[in-house]
Amino acid sequence: MVQEKKINWGIIVLSIAILVLAASVIFTGVKVINTTKEGVKNLKNQVVRELEKTMRKEAISFIYAYRKSAVENRKLSPEDIEEGYRFADKFLSK
C-alpha cells in the first residue's frame, strides 16, 4: 500500500496570511517614512521663507535707520530703528 501525502492546507493558508501581513507592514512603514519626509521638507521650506522675510525686513530697516542718522550727521537712535521698521513694513507690503 502506497500512502498518499496529505496536504495541510491550514499551514499553507497561514503562511500566505503571514506573508501578506509582513508585506502590508513594510508598505505601511515606507508610506509613513515618505509622509514624514514630505512633512519635514515642507516645514523646512516654510522656515526658510520666514527667515528670508525676517532678514530682508531687518536689513531694510537697519539700512534705512543708518542712512537717516548718517544724513543728519548724528548717532543712530532707537527712534531711527523704529522708523526703519515702519518703512520696511510699508516697503515689503507693496
MARLUMNU-291062 format. One line per field, with one value per residue (C-alpha): residue number from 1; residue in one letter; chain; x, y, z. Coordinates in nm, 2 decimals. Each point is the difference from the previous one (the first is absolute). Example, Ala and Ser with C-alpha at 12.3 -4.5 7.8 and 13.67 -1.06 7.14 Angstrom:
<sites>
n <- 1,2
res <- a,s
chain <- A,A
c1 <- 1.23,0.14
c2 <- -0.45,0.34
c3 <- 0.78,-0.07
</sites>
This chain:
<sites>
n <- 1,2,3,4,5,6,7,8,9,10,11,12,13,14,15,16,17,18,19,20,21,22,23,24,25,26,27,28,29,30,31,32,33,34,35,36,37,38,39,40,41,42,43,44,45,46,47,48,49,50,51,52,53,54,55,56,57,58,59,60,61,62,63,64,65,66,67,68,69,70,71,72,73,74,75,76,77,78,79,80,81,82,83,84,85,86,87,88,89,90,91,92,93,94
res <- m,v,q,e,k,k,i,n,w,g,i,i,v,l,s,i,a,i,l,v,l,a,a,s,v,i,f,t,g,v,k,v,i,n,t,t,k,e,g,v,k,n,l,k,n,q,v,v,r,e,l,e,k,t,m,r,k,e,a,i,s,f,i,y,a,y,r,k,s,a,v,e,n,r,k,l,s,p,e,d,i,e,e,g,y,r,f,a,d,k,f,l,s,k
chain <- A,A,A,A,A,A,A,A,A,A,A,A,A,A,A,A,A,A,A,A,A,A,A,A,A,A,A,A,A,A,A,A,A,A,A,A,A,A,A,A,A,A,A,A,A,A,A,A,A,A,A,A,A,A,A,A,A,A,A,A,A,A,A,A,A,A,A,A,A,A,A,A,A,A,A,A,A,A,A,A,A,A,A,A,A,A,A,A,A,A,A,A,A,A
c1 <- 0.00,0.12,-0.09,-0.10,0.15,-0.27,0.03,-0.04,-0.20,-0.02,0.38,0.01,-0.28,0.17,0.33,-0.16,-0.18,0.33,0.17,-0.29,0.01,0.38,-0.04,-0.26,0.21,0.30,-0.22,-0.15,0.35,0.11,-0.31,0.05,0.37,-0.09,-0.28,0.24,0.27,-0.26,-0.11,0.35,0.08,-0.31,0.09,0.35,-0.12,-0.24,0.28,0.24,-0.27,-0.08,0.37,0.06,-0.30,0.13,0.35,-0.11,-0.21,0.29,0.24,-0.23,-0.08,0.36,0.12,-0.28,0.08,0.37,-0.04,-0.24,0.24,0.30,-0.18,-0.08,0.36,-0.10,0.01,-0.25,-0.30,-0.27,-0.25,0.19,-0.02,-0.37,-0.06,0.21,-0.23,-0.30,0.17,0.09,-0.36,-0.13,0.26,-0.05,-0.38,0.00
c2 <- 0.00,0.34,0.28,0.32,0.32,0.22,0.37,0.20,0.30,0.17,0.05,0.13,0.25,0.11,0.05,0.20,0.21,0.07,0.10,0.24,0.15,0.05,0.17,0.23,0.10,0.07,0.21,0.19,0.07,0.13,0.22,0.14,0.08,0.18,0.20,0.10,0.10,0.22,0.16,0.08,0.14,0.22,0.12,0.08,0.20,0.19,0.08,0.11,0.23,0.15,0.06,0.16,0.23,0.10,0.05,0.21,0.22,0.03,0.10,0.26,0.15,0.03,0.14,0.26,0.09,0.02,0.22,0.23,0.05,0.04,0.26,0.20,-0.05,-0.16,-0.33,-0.27,0.02,-0.25,0.24,-0.04,-0.38,0.01,0.23,-0.24,-0.29,0.20,0.08,-0.36,-0.11,0.25,-0.09,-0.38,0.02,0.14
c3 <- 0.00,-0.10,0.23,-0.16,0.16,0.14,-0.07,0.31,-0.14,0.34,0.01,-0.36,0.06,0.33,-0.18,-0.27,0.26,0.18,-0.32,-0.09,0.35,-0.02,-0.34,0.13,0.30,-0.24,-0.23,0.29,0.14,-0.34,-0.03,0.35,-0.08,-0.33,0.17,0.28,-0.25,-0.19,0.33,0.10,-0.35,0.01,0.35,-0.10,-0.31,0.22,0.26,-0.28,-0.15,0.34,0.08,-0.34,0.06,0.34,-0.11,-0.29,0.24,0.24,-0.27,-0.15,0.34,0.11,-0.33,0.01,0.37,-0.07,-0.31,0.18,0.29,-0.23,-0.21,0.31,0.13,0.34,0.18,-0.07,0.24,0.09,-0.17,-0.33,0.03,0.07,-0.29,-0.21,0.10,-0.10,-0.34,-0.05,0.07,-0.25,-0.25,0.02,0.01,-0.36
</sites>
